[in-house]
Amino acid sequence: MPTMPDLAERCPWCGSEPLYVAYHDEEWGVPQHDDRTLFEMLTLEGAQAGLSWWTILQKRQGYRRAFDNFDVERIARYTDADIARLVADAGIVRHAGKIRATIGNARAFLELQAREGSFDRWLWQFVDGQPLINRWRTLADVPGKTALSDTLSRELKRHGFKFVGSTICYAFAQATGLVNDHLLGCPQHPDRLTHRITQDTP
């Protein structure tokens, strides 16, 4: 195992903005198994294409309001009138292609749920049910996509999903904890968390 850095610092991508720090500390890399939340994150990662995650994070509440708190069944029933409403909504990214993709993805999501029992069950099979724990030292070490994301992207597309390229799928895997890419020196890296728990044990 690599020698751990002496100083624990958060992954530098999150900066010091409270909203970003909270996302980094409480959500990013944490294994997620709730289907609604998984759909939310897949939608937000797709919305990020060509933009920054900070932009999307700031609009997250707008997305929850505009898309019925990511109720997949309701989104799957959206009509052209809903598309027109969403394109005019400044609280989200007003990209008609991404909006239509979200609606189509909701329908594909429901079909996959019906076949597999849950999206969660289908998704986590790609990592055999256990998070992949990486041990990167710097941001430059972290890949933008991997064989895992290539496979996930291909399979999602095969099931009818859009805006699910390999880079988007890798970001989705990081966000939902299939992959843990906190840097070695980050307090949220599993090695650090285990060390803290051990140290706190009487």
Secondary structure, DSSP 8 states (H G I E B T S, - for coil): -----SS----GGG-S-HHHHHHHHHTTTS----HHHHHHHHHHHHHHTTS-HHHHHHTHHHHHHHTGGG-HHHHHT--HHHHHHHHT-TTS---HHHHHHHHHHHHHHHHHHHHHS-HHHHHHGGGTTS-EE---SSGGGS-S--HHHHHHHHHHHHTT--S--HHHHHHHHHHTTSEE---TTSTTSHHHHHHHHHHH--
